[in-house]
Amino acid sequence: MPVPVPRQRAIPAVESGQAQAVFSPGGPSGDSTGGPAGTAPEARTTTSLTGTTHLTLLVIEDDPAGSLGVPEMLDAAGKPVRIRTARNLTEAERLLTDDVHCILLDLALPAPGRAADSEDELATLKHVLRLAPGHAVLALTASGDAERGTEAVRVGAQDYLFRDELDSRLLSRAIRYAVERKRSDKAERRLTESKLRAQENARLERGLLPTPLLEGSTLRFAARYRPGRSRALLGGDFYDTVRTADGTVHAMIGDVCGHGPDEAALGVELRIAWRALTFAGLCGDELLSTLQQVLEHERENDEIFATLCTVDIAPDGRRAGLCLAGHPSPLIARPGRPAELLPYENNGPALGLLPNARWPRMQVELGAAWSLMLYTDGLIEGHTGVGKERLGLDGMVDMVRRQLAQGLQGEDLLRAAVNEARELNGGELADDVAVLLLDRNP
């Protein structure tokens, strides 16, 4: 609670709804030597509490007799505090511009549409807090009414003062404290929001990019993910790899159209559903049909769709079943042969595009030793640095062939592929990129 101090001479009240003069304190007698009333509005520009700018206070009070006087004040930099006065909340809303740092509100002022004897004594304060959520607010109450002042702070004011104890020293200190406290609250809120976003990102990342379940398999796994430049959150790319009890290794990679938390959340749902359905024994058309039902029920609107690639590798590692739902075909690299794309002639539609769609499952021969790379279209849609030409599937295959010839493999190969695609694009890729690699070297 403020400490009572001797009251100094008050500045006379000015015309309602006008900007009050800027006063600077005089000598020992306390006379004002600043500029006259009616300072031009363009002189009010205020952006900070330091430098060449002024601290600005908006006083909201209904005092026809002029008994409420706001004392002359200096800010922390020794500059006179600018004062604006509003007799009601309508005037206050007009005068509440970005250069106002603090609001001094008389709690006796009735709120719009409420009688002065309204049961909610803080209705006016609540209205001002809604009107100016980014401004510091000081509540002005009757002398000795500390309970009402304390309640005002609980509701959202930065501090409270007693009406008959206003003096320049107390008020200027209270204004600076209120402004800095409001800034501190904003910084703390931003920090909290940043931590929450980081935690949300981590949860989404665990959901979209899980740890593979390959216990008992001889296959080696590597993956890489790079978010697009347009957002901080992960996008709609997702992947997973699991080994079922019969020894089959199932891998998938997918991409929900669009970017943002809703798409990322839908990607998490599809990945989890894929894992559950795979462990339940579904594969191929039956699995994709069920995933389409999940997408149709969970998507925000009918325009949302997802592409998907699934590969089921036989226990002996030499054969696989391949299903494509609007997704580019995996790339396979085998000793003594150039890297190439697996067949994609029977590519089915993306999930969510066509009702009652079907996705044929193609049998492919892998061989004894191989590397299989699954990827999202973010890897192939970047530019090559030549006009508007895109990297595309052919460019991606040529790029990986060169990197394999350099002896790159595993995580090193994926890192090189993503980095080169980014360099060719001349900067960060516009879309997210997810790449998954499975190797078999018996």
N, C-alpha and C positions, 0 to 999 in steps of 0.2 A: 504494500500500500504506500502511496507517495507520502513523503515526510512534509508536514506543513512548513511553509516558509513565509516571510512577510510579503504581502501583496504589493506589486509595483503598479505604476500608473498604467491604465489600460488605454489602448488605442480606440478612438471613437468608432462606433459602428458605421458602415458605409451602406450605400443603397443596395437593396436586395438584388442578388443575382449578379453582382458586378465583381470584378477583380479588385481587391483592396490594394492600397499603395504599398510599395516596398519601403520599409522604414529601417533606418540604422540608428542604433542608440547614440545618444549624445554624451555630454560630459557628466560630471557628478550629479548634476541636477536632474538627469534623466530626460532632457528635452530631445525631441526627434530632430534630426538634421538631414533625413533622407529626402527622396523625391516626393512630389505631391501625389494625392490620390488620383485614381484613374489611369494608372500606368497602362500603356498600350498592350493589347493582348499579344501582339507578336513578340513582346519582350519577355514572355513567360516561358520560352523554350527551356526545358530542363531534362537532362538525360542521366545525370549521376549526382552524387553527393560531393564530388570533388571537382577540381579544375575550375573553369570559368562559369560553370552553370550554378543555378540557384536551387535550393530546396524549396518545394512548393507544398503548401498545406491548404486543404479544402476544409473549411469550417461549415458544418451543416447544423444550423440552429434557428429556432423561431423565437426571436427576441425583439418585438416591436418597440419596447421601451429603451432598447440599447444598453440594458444593464450588463449584458455579457460582453466583456471586452477581452480581446485577444492581445496579450502583451507583445511588445516589440522583441524580436529575437534575432540571433545570429546562428548560422549553421556551424558545423564543425570546422569549416574552412574560413570562418570569420565573415561570411557573406550574409547579407540580410535575407531572411526567409520571406518568400512571396506568400501572400495569403489571399485566398478567394473565399467568398462567403455566399452560401446558398440558404435561402429561408425555407425551402421545402425540398423534397426529394426530386421533384421534377426539375427544379433549377440545378440541383446537384448532378443529375444525370447529364445535363447540358455542359456543366463545367468540369465534369470528370474526364479529363483528357489524359493521354499517356504521360504527360510531364508532371502530373500530380504524384507526389511520393507518399503522402499520408493524409488520412481523413480524420478530423476531429468531430465526433458526432455527439450531439446533445441527446441523451436517451429520453428526455421529456418530449421530444418531437414525435407527434403521432405518425404512425405508418399510413400509407395510402389506403383508403377504404376502411380505416379503423378509427374508432373514437379514442379520445385522449385517455379515457378511463378503461381501455381494453384490458382484458384479463392477462393478455400476453404483454408483459412490460418490456420485452425485448424484441417486439415485432419490428420496430424501426431498424434496429441493429441487424436483424436477420435479413431484412430487405436490402440494406446497404451491402451486406456481405455477399448477397446474391448478385447485386448490381456491380460490385467491384471486387471480385474474388482475388485479384492480383495485387490489391493495394493494402498497405498497413492501415489499421483502424485503431484510433484511440477513443474510448468511450468516456463521455462527460456526464457525471451524475451529481446528485445533491450531496452536500457536505455530510459526512457520517454514514452515508448509505453504501458502506463497503460491501455488504452482501450483494447488492445489485451489481456493483462493479465487478466483483469476483465472478458472478454468474455471466456477465458480459464477456469476460475473458474465456470462460469455459465454452461459451457459444462460438467464439472465434476472434474476438478483439485481441490486439496485442497487449493492451494495458488499459487502465482506467485512471481518471483524474477526478478530483472534486471541483465543482464549478467555482466555488469561492476561494480556491487556493491557487488559481492560475497566476503564474509569474513567468517571466521570460526564461529564467534559468531552468526552472522545473519543466516547462513545456518544451523548450528546445531539446533538453536532454531526453524527455519522453518520446519526442518525435524521432530523434536519431535512433533511440533504442528500438522503437516500434518498427522503423524501416529496416534496420539491420536484422531484427528478429524475423521479420517477414521474409527477408532474403535468405536467412539461415533455414527457415522452414521450407522454402522453395527448394533450396539446394539439397536438404535432407530428403525431401519428397522425390526429387529427381534421382538421388542416389538409391533410394529404396526401389523406385520404379526400374532403375537400371539393373539392380540385383535381381528383381523379379523377372525381368526380361531374360537375364542371363540364365536363371534357373529354368525358365520356360524353354529357352533354346536348348539347354542340356537335356531336358525331358524329351523334346522333339527329336533331338539328335539320337538319343538312345532308342526312340521309337522308330525313326526312319532308317538308322544305320546301326543295326544291332550286331552283337557278337555272334559269329556263325556257330552253329551246333554241328561240328564235324568229328566228334569223338569216334575213334575207330577207323577213320578214313585215312588213306595215304595221300589224298589230294592236298595240295598247298593252296592257301587262300590269301588273297590280297585285295584291298579296296581303297579307293580314294574318292573324296568328295570335295568339291569346291563350289561355294555358293556364288550366285550371280552378283553383279555389282549393284543391282538396283534395290537390294534389301539386306537387312541385317539378319533377319530370321532365315532359317532353312526354308527352301521351297518345297515343291511337291515331289522331288525325286526320292526314291526309296529302293532298297534291295534287301535280300535275305538269302541265306544258305543253310540248309539243314540236311542231316543224314537220318533216314528212317531205319527201323529195326531190320529191314531186309537187306540193308547195305546200300540202297540207292541214295545217291546224293542229289538233292533238289536245289536248284539255284533259280533266282528270279531277280529282275530289275524292272522298275516301272517309273512312270512320270505322270502326275496329275496335272492337267492343263491349268495355267494360272500360277500366281505367286502370292504367297502370304500365309498367315497362320491357319486359315480355314483349309487351304489346299494341303498344307503340311499335315494338319490333323487328319484329313481324309487319307493321305498317303500312309500315315501310321495305322489307321484302321484297316486299310487294304493289306498292308504287310502282315499285320497280326492275323487277319482273317486267312491270308494265304498260308501262314505257318500252321494255324490250327487245322485247316482243311487238308493240308499236305500230311500232317501226322494222322489225320483221320482216314487217309488212304485215297483221297481224291487226286486226280491229275488230269491234264489235257482239257478237253472240252467241258467235262463235268465241273472241274475246278473253276475254269474261267466263267462259265455260266453262273455259278454261285457267286463269284466275286462281282460280276455285273449286278446281281441283285443287291449285294451289299452297297455298291456304289450308288445305285438308283435310290436306295432308301436313305443314304447318309448325305448325299450331295446337297448343296445349297439351292441349286437350280438345275434345270434340265440341260443347260449348255455345258455343264462340267463333264469331262470325260477323262479317261486315263489310258495310256498305252502300257503294254506289259509284254515281257519276254520271259518264258519259263523254259528251263532245261532240266530234264531228269536223266541223270547219268547212271547207267547200269552198274551193279556191284563190281563187275570185272573191269569197269572203266573204259571199255572199248566202244561202247555204243551209247546213244542218247536219244531221247524223245524231245522234240522242239516244238513249242507253240508260240506264235507271234500274234499279238493283238494290237495291230497298228504300230508296232515297234520295230526299229531296225534290227536286222539279224546279227547274231554274235559273230565275232571274228575268231578264226581258229588258226593257230600256227603249229606246224609239225616239222620235225627234223627233215632236212633235205627238200622241203617244198616251200614255196612262197606263201606267206600268210594270205588268207582269203576269207570271204564271208560265207557262212553256212547258207544253205538254200533258203530263200524267202519268197518263192513263188506262191505259196499257200498262206500268205499272211492274212489273218482275219482282221475284222474291224476293231478299232479301239473300244474299250469297255465303255458302255453308256451311250454309244452312238445309235445302234440299231437294236430294236427289241427282237428277242428270239434268234440272236445271231449264233453262229457256230464257228469254232476254232479248230481246224484239223491239227492233228498231232503228227509231225513228220519224224520218221526214223532217220538218223544220220550216223555214219560211221566216223568214229573219232581216231581210231588207231591205238597203237601201244603207248606212244608218248605224244603229248600235245599241251598246248596252252590255249585256254578258251577265255575270250574277253567279252563281257557284256557291258553295255554303256547306254547312257541316255543321249538324246539328240543334242544336248548342249555341247557335246564334244565335236559335232560335225557341222553345227550351224554357224560357227564363227567365220569371219572373213579370212582371206588368205593374204591380204595386203595388196592385191591386184584389183583395183576398182571395187566393184560390189560382189566379186566372186566369192562364193562360200567354199569352205574346206570340203564338205560333202563326204559321202561314203568312199569314193575313189581316193580322194586326197587323204582321208584318214587311214585307209589301207596302206597307201604308199608311205605315209609317215611312220606307221608302226613297223613296216618292213625295214625301213632304214634303221630304226632304233633296235630292232632285233638283231640286225646285222652288226650293230655295235656291241653286241653281247649283253644288252639290257634285259632284265627279267624281273618278275615279281613286282614289288613296290617301286623299284627303280624304273621299271618300264612304264608303269602307270603315271608316276610323277613326271617323267619326261614327256609322255603323251599329252597330259593336261597342260604342262608348262609351254610346250611348243605350240599347242592350239591357241593358248592365250597370247603368246608372242606374235604369231601370225595375225591374230585379230587386232593387234596394236594396242592391247590393254585388256582389262578384265572382260571375260565373256558375258554377254547379256543374260544368258540363261544358266541355271545351275548345271553342274556336271557331276555325274556319279559314274564310276567305272569299277567293275568287279572282275577279278582274274582268278581262274582255277587252273592249276598246273598238275600234270601227271607225268612223272619220270620214273618208270618202274626199274 
